[in-house]
C-alpha cells in the first residue's frame, strides 16, 4: 500500500544517517548549511529517460497545437529546458471537447459493460507498474521531487488508485425505492458526460489518478489540462492508457496555460463537469467561469495552512520527526502541509532545538541521487515567492533559527528553514508558503490552541500528536478540517476521502465519495397495475 510506503519514509527518517559537514554554527543562534553541501547540487545527474511525447493528445492521437506554438518545460535542478511542449489554447480545447463529446454521445466507452471498462483500467495499471522506473524518472526530471519518492511512493500509489477505481466500475448502481402508492420507483446512476479536469504541478501523476480514475470508472469522457510546469508524465501515461484499450476520444490531454487553455475549458458550454486542484485564488476563478457559462458543477481541492499540534504529553523526538515530515515532504509543496506547528509551552524549548537540528540533517540535493530527501522547488516564481516569505518572517520579528537562503547557485534549491517566536498574525503563519519553511508557535492550553488553529480561512487538514485519547477525541471533533491525522501525517489511501472545509475546497476526492462527482442521479417512476405487494 502506498500509505505504508509514505510511512516508511517517516520511519527511515527517524534514524537519520550521520552526515559529516552538514552544519556549522554561524553565531546568534542561527545554523547555516556548509559550502560543501551547496556544491553537491551543482553537478546534476543525467536523467535515465527520454522525452517521447510532447504534443497534445486529442482523439487518441498526438497532435501539434492549432497555433503551432510551443513552450519550454524546465528542469528545476538547473532551470534548463527539458523539452518544448505544444501550447494548447482555446481552439485546442474546442477540438478536445468535441472529441470527448463525440466519444460520450456516440462512442463505446459509456456503452461498454462495467466489467469491460474495469478490465481496461486494470490492464492500464499493470502497464504503469511495468514501466514504473521510466515514469518515475520523467516525473522527477520535470518536477524536481526525489526519485525515491516518485518510484517507491507516487507511482505505486497511482497504480493502487486505478486498481481501486477499476474495482468500483461494476459496483455503481441505483436503488429501488418504496413510495406511497402503487408505483415502481428506481434511481439510475448515470455518467455525467464530458468532464473537464485541471491538475497541479506538485503531484502531477497522483492528481491525474485522483481525477481520471473515478471519472473513467463511472463511464465519462475527459479533457484534462496539465500544469504548464509539469506536462510530460501525463502524456506518457495517457499513451499507456490507450495501449490498454481505451477508445479514442475518451481521454484528451491538453498542455497549456491557465488564462488561455484553462479558462477556455472552464468556460466551455459543452463541458458537463469541472474538477480543479490548485490555489484558492484560482479556484474562485474556476468557480466563477463555470457559473457564468453553463452552471456546470465544480469540485475544488484548494489551498491549506494546516495546524500540527504537539501536545504536552508528546514524545518530543517522535513529534519532531513527524512535524518535520508534515512540513518538508515534497519540498514543502503540499496543500495539506503541516505548516503551522503549534507546540505546548512545556515542551516548546526542547522541541525547537531538536526541530532545528533535524532541519540541518535534511539531505538536500539532486533528486536522482540515492538518499536525497529534498530536491529543488518547482520553478523561479515559486523559488522567489518562498524567499520573499522568509524575508517577511524576519522583518515581522520571527526568529530565523536555521536556513533562510538558497542552496547553491544553480536551480531552485532552498535551505530547510525553521522560524520560532512566530505569531498568528504574521504572514508566514497566515499565508500558504508552499515551501520548506517551518513555523513554530507556542501555546499553553487546549482551548487556546483550538481557537488559534481554526482561525484561518483554510480547513484542509490538521495533525495532532498526543498519547491521550481524550485529548485526541477533543481535537478531532473541534478542528474544522477535512482530514485530521492523529499521531501520523500525510497518510493517504485510495479509499480515504480527501477535501477541505471553508476556502480549502468543495467536495471530496478519493474513496467512494469521489464517484458522486462524476454521476447524475435520475429517478424513474412507473405506475403499477394490480401489484401483488407494495
Residue pairs with C-beta under 8 A, 6 or more apart in sequence:
1 160
1 493
2 153
2 154
2 156
2 157
2 160
2 492
2 493
2 494
3 491
3 492
3 493
5 152
5 153
5 156
5 157
6 153
6 490
6 491
6 492
7 488
7 491
9 149
9 153
9 325
9 329
10 321
10 322
10 325
10 489
13 321
13 324
13 325
13 373
14 317
14 318
14 321
16 358
16 361
17 371
19 361
19 363
21 34
21 36
21 37
22 33
22 34
22 37
22 360
22 361
23 31
23 32
23 33
23 34
23 360
23 361
24 31
24 32
24 34
25 31
26 32
29 399
29 401
30 400
30 401
30 402
30 404
31 356
31 360
31 401
31 402
32 402
32 405
32 415
33 360
33 364
33 403
33 407
33 415
37 364
37 365
37 407
38 407
38 408
38 409
39 408
40 364
40 365
40 366
40 408
41 77
41 364
41 365
41 366
41 376
41 407
41 408
41 410
41 411
41 413
42 408
42 409
42 410
43 366
44 75
44 77
44 78
44 366
44 368
44 410
44 411
45 366
45 368
45 369
47 137
47 138
47 140
47 141
47 368
48 133
48 137
48 368
49 134
49 137
49 138
49 141
51 82
51 83
51 138
51 232
52 236
52 239
53 62
53 232
53 235
53 236
53 238
53 239
54 70
54 83
54 84
54 85
54 86
54 231
54 232
54 235
55 62
55 63
55 64
55 65
55 85
55 86
55 235
56 62
56 63
56 64
56 65
56 86
56 88
56 92
56 96
56 252
56 253
56 254
56 255
57 63
57 235
57 238
57 239
57 251
57 252
57 253
57 254
58 92
58 95
58 96
58 99
58 252
58 254
59 95
59 99
59 103
59 248
59 249
59 252
60 242
60 247
60 248
60 249
61 248
62 235
62 239
63 86
64 86
65 86
65 87
65 88
65 89
65 92
65 256
66 89
66 91
66 92
66 95
67 87
67 89
67 91
69 86
69 87
69 89
70 84
70 85
70 86
70 87
71 84
71 85
71 87
71 228
71 255
71 256
71 257
72 81
72 82
72 83
72 84
72 85
73 81
73 82
73 83
73 84
73 85
73 142
73 228
73 229
73 230
73 231
73 232
74 80
74 81
74 82
74 229
74 379
75 81
75 82
75 141
75 142
75 144
75 411
76 143
76 144
76 375
76 376
76 377
76 378
76 379
76 411
76 412
77 144
77 366
77 367
77 375
77 376
77 410
77 411
77 412
78 410
78 411
79 380
79 410
79 411
79 412
82 141
82 142
82 232
83 232
85 231
85 232
85 255
86 92
86 255
87 255
87 256
87 257
88 96
88 225
88 254
88 255
88 256
88 260
88 261
89 256
89 260
89 261
89 264
90 260
90 261
90 264
92 254
92 256
92 261
93 223
93 225
93 254
93 261
93 264
93 265
93 268
94 264
94 268
96 223
96 252
96 254
97 194
97 196
97 223
97 252
97 265
97 268
97 270
97 271
98 270
99 248
99 249
99 252
100 194
100 221
100 222
100 223
100 249
100 250
100 252
101 193
101 194
101 221
101 270
102 249
103 109
103 221
103 247
103 248
103 249
103 250
104 110
104 191
104 193
104 194
104 220
104 221
107 221
107 247
107 248
107 249
107 250
108 247
109 117
109 216
109 219
109 221
109 246
109 247
109 250
110 191
110 219
110 220
110 221
112 219
113 170
114 169
114 170
114 171
114 172
114 219
115 169
115 170
117 166
117 169
117 216
117 217
117 219
118 166
118 167
118 169
118 170
118 217
119 166
119 245
120 244
120 245
120 246
121 162
121 163
121 165
121 166
121 169
121 213
121 216
121 217
121 244
122 162
122 163
122 166
123 244
123 245
124 162
124 240
124 241
124 244
124 246
125 159
125 162
125 163
125 166
126 244
127 240
127 243
127 244
128 135
128 155
128 158
128 159
128 162
128 237
128 240
129 155
129 156
129 159
131 240
132 151
132 155
132 156
132 159
133 151
134 236
135 150
135 155
135 205
135 233
135 236
135 237
136 147
136 150
136 151
136 154
136 155
137 147
137 150
137 151
137 368
138 232
138 233
138 236
139 145
139 150
139 154
139 155
139 204
139 205
139 230
139 232
139 233
140 146
140 147
140 150
140 367
140 368
140 375
141 232
142 204
142 229
142 230
142 231
142 232
142 233
143 150
143 201
143 202
143 204
143 229
143 230
143 378
144 331
144 367
144 375
144 376
144 377
144 378
144 411
144 412
145 154
145 330
145 331
145 367
145 375
146 367
146 372
146 373
146 374
146 375
147 367
147 368
147 372
148 370
148 371
148 372
149 330
150 205
154 203
154 205
154 206
155 205
157 206
157 209
157 492
157 494
158 205
158 206
158 208
158 209
158 237
160 494
161 206
161 209
161 210
161 213
161 494
161 510
162 209
162 213
163 494
164 213
164 494
164 495
165 213
165 214
165 216
165 217
165 494
166 217
168 214
168 217
168 512
168 515
169 217
169 218
172 189
172 217
172 218
172 515
172 519
173 189
174 186
174 187
174 188
174 189
174 521
174 522
175 186
175 187
176 184
176 185
176 186
177 185
177 186
177 187
178 185
178 534
179 185
179 525
181 534
182 527
182 528
182 529
182 531
182 534
183 525
183 526
183 527
183 528
184 525
184 526
184 527
184 528
185 523
185 524
185 525
185 526
186 523
186 524
187 521
187 522
187 523
187 524
188 521
188 522
188 524
189 218
189 519
189 520
189 521
190 519
190 520
190 521
190 522
191 218
191 219
191 220
191 518
191 519
191 520
192 218
192 220
192 272
192 273
192 297
192 518
192 519
192 520
193 220
193 221
193 272
193 273
194 220
194 221
194 222
194 223
194 270
194 271
194 272
194 273
195 211
195 215
195 220
195 221
195 222
195 223
195 271
195 272
195 273
195 274
195 275
195 518
196 222
196 223
196 225
196 265
196 266
196 268
196 271
196 273
196 274
196 275
196 296
197 211
197 212
197 215
197 222
197 223
197 224
197 225
197 274
197 275
197 276
198 224
198 225
198 258
198 262
198 265
198 266
198 274
198 275
198 276
198 277
198 278
198 286
199 207
199 208
199 211
199 224
199 225
199 226
199 227
199 234
199 277
200 207
200 227
200 277
200 278
201 227
201 228
201 229
201 230
201 378
202 330
202 333
202 334
202 335
202 378
202 434
203 330
203 334
204 226
204 227
204 230
204 233
204 234
205 233
205 234
205 237
207 277
208 224
208 233
208 234
208 237
210 277
210 498
210 509
210 510
210 514
211 222
211 224
211 275
211 277
211 509
212 222
212 224
212 251
214 509
214 514
214 515
214 517
214 518
215 222
215 275
215 517
215 518
216 222
216 246
216 250
216 251
217 515
217 518
218 515
218 518
218 519
220 273
220 518
221 249
221 250
221 251
221 252
222 250
222 251
222 252
223 252
223 254
223 265
223 271
224 234
224 251
224 252
224 253
224 254
225 253
225 254
225 255
225 256
225 261
225 262
225 265
226 234
226 253
226 254
226 255
228 255
228 256
228 257
228 258
229 378
229 379
230 378
231 255
234 253
234 255
235 253
235 255
238 251
238 253
241 251
242 248
242 251
254 261
254 265
255 261
256 262
258 282
262 286
263 285
263 289
265 271
265 274
266 274
266 285
266 286
266 289
266 290
266 293
267 289
267 292
267 293
268 293
269 293
269 294
271 294
271 296
272 296
273 296
273 297
273 298
273 299
273 517
273 518
274 286
274 290
274 296
274 297
274 298
274 299
275 298
275 299
275 300
275 509
275 517
276 282
276 283
276 286
276 298
276 299
276 300
276 301
277 300
277 301
277 302
277 335
278 302
279 302
279 303
279 432
280 302
280 303
280 432
280 457
280 458
280 503
280 504
283 300
283 302
283 505
286 298
286 300
287 298
287 300
287 506
290 296
290 297
290 298
297 517
298 506
299 505
299 506
299 507
299 509
299 517
300 505
300 506
300 507
301 335
301 498
301 499
301 500
301 504
301 505
301 507
301 509
302 335
302 460
302 500
302 503
302 504
302 505
303 335
303 432
303 458
303 460
303 503
303 504
304 335
304 336
304 337
304 339
304 432
304 458
304 459
304 460
304 461
304 500
304 504
305 339
305 340
305 429
305 430
305 431
305 432
305 456
305 458
306 326
306 336
306 337
306 338
306 339
306 340
306 458
306 460
306 461
306 462
306 463
306 481
307 338
307 340
307 341
307 342
307 449
307 452
307 453
307 462
307 463
307 479
308 322
308 323
308 326
308 327
308 338
308 339
308 340
308 341
308 342
308 462
308 463
308 464
308 465
308 489
309 342
309 449
309 453
309 462
309 463
309 464
309 465
309 466
309 475
310 316
310 319
310 323
310 341
310 342
310 343
310 344
310 347
310 351
310 465
311 344
311 464
311 465
311 466
311 468
311 471
312 344
312 346
312 347
313 466
313 467
313 468
313 471
314 344
314 347
314 351
314 465
314 466
314 467
315 467
316 347
316 350
316 351
316 354
317 354
318 465
319 347
319 351
319 465
320 351
320 354
320 355
320 358
321 358
322 463
322 465
322 487
322 488
322 489
323 338
323 341
323 351
323 355
323 438
323 463
323 465
324 355
324 358
324 359
324 362
324 438
325 489
325 490
326 337
326 338
326 341
326 463
326 489
326 490
327 337
327 338
327 339
327 341
327 436
327 437
327 438
328 359
328 362
328 373
328 374
328 416
328 436
328 438
329 337
329 490
331 374
331 375
331 376
331 377
331 378
331 414
331 435
331 436
332 339
332 386
332 433
332 434
332 435
332 436
332 437
333 377
333 378
333 382
333 434
333 435
334 434
334 490
335 432
335 460
335 504
336 460
336 461
336 483
336 490
336 498
337 434
338 461
338 462
338 463
338 489
339 432
339 433
339 437
339 438
339 439
340 429
340 439
340 441
340 453
341 355
341 438
341 439
341 440
341 441
342 441
342 442
342 443
342 449
342 452
342 453
343 351
343 352
343 440
343 441
343 442
343 443
344 442
344 443
344 444
345 442
345 443
345 444
348 440
348 442
351 440
352 401
352 418
352 420
352 440
355 401
355 418
355 438
355 440
356 401
356 402
356 418
359 401
359 402
359 403
359 416
359 417
359 418
359 438
360 402
360 416
362 373
362 374
362 416
363 371
363 372
363 373
363 374
364 372
364 373
364 374
364 375
364 407
364 413
364 415
364 416
365 372
365 374
365 375
365 413
366 372
366 375
367 375
367 376
374 416
374 436
375 413
376 383
376 411
376 412
376 413
376 414
377 383
377 386
377 412
377 413
377 414
377 435
378 412
379 412
380 412
382 412
382 434
382 435
383 406
383 412
383 414
385 433
385 434
385 435
386 414
386 433
386 434
386 435
386 436
386 437
387 405
387 406
387 414
389 427
389 428
389 431
389 433
389 435
389 437
390 400
390 403
390 404
390 405
390 417
390 428
390 437
392 426
392 427
392 428
393 400
393 419
393 422
393 426
393 427
393 428
393 437
393 439
394 400
394 404
396 423
396 426
396 427
396 428
397 421
397 423
397 426
398 419
398 420
398 421
398 422
398 423
398 426
398 428
398 439
399 419
399 420
399 421
400 417
400 418
400 419
401 418
401 419
401 420
402 415
402 416
402 417
402 418
403 414
403 415
403 416
403 417
403 418
403 436
403 437
404 415
404 417
405 414
405 415
406 413
406 414
406 415
407 413
407 414
407 415
414 435
414 436
415 436
416 436
416 438
417 436
417 437
417 438
418 437
418 438
418 440
419 428
419 437
419 438
419 439
419 440
420 440
422 428
422 429
422 439
422 440
422 441
423 429
423 441
424 430
424 441
424 452
424 455
426 439
428 437
428 439
429 439
429 441
430 456
432 458
441 452
443 449
443 452
446 471
446 474
446 475
450 474
450 475
450 478
450 479
453 462
453 479
454 478
454 479
454 480
456 502
457 502
457 503
458 500
458 502
458 503
458 504
459 480
459 481
459 482
459 500
459 501
459 502
459 503
459 504
460 481
460 482
460 483
460 499
460 500
460 501
460 504
460 505
461 481
461 482
461 483
461 484
461 485
461 500
462 475
462 479
462 481
462 483
462 484
462 485
463 484
463 485
463 488
463 489
464 471
464 472
464 475
464 476
464 479
464 484
464 485
464 486
464 487
465 487
466 472
466 475
466 486
466 487
467 487
472 486
472 487
475 484
476 484
476 486
480 501
480 502
481 500
481 501
481 504
482 497
482 498
482 499
482 500
482 501
482 504
482 505
482 508
483 496
483 498
485 491
492 498
492 510
493 510
494 510
494 511
495 510
495 511
495 512
496 510
496 511
497 508
497 509
497 510
497 511
497 512
497 513
497 514
498 508
498 509
498 510
498 511
499 505
499 506
499 507
499 508
499 509
499 513
507 513
507 517
508 514
509 517
528 534
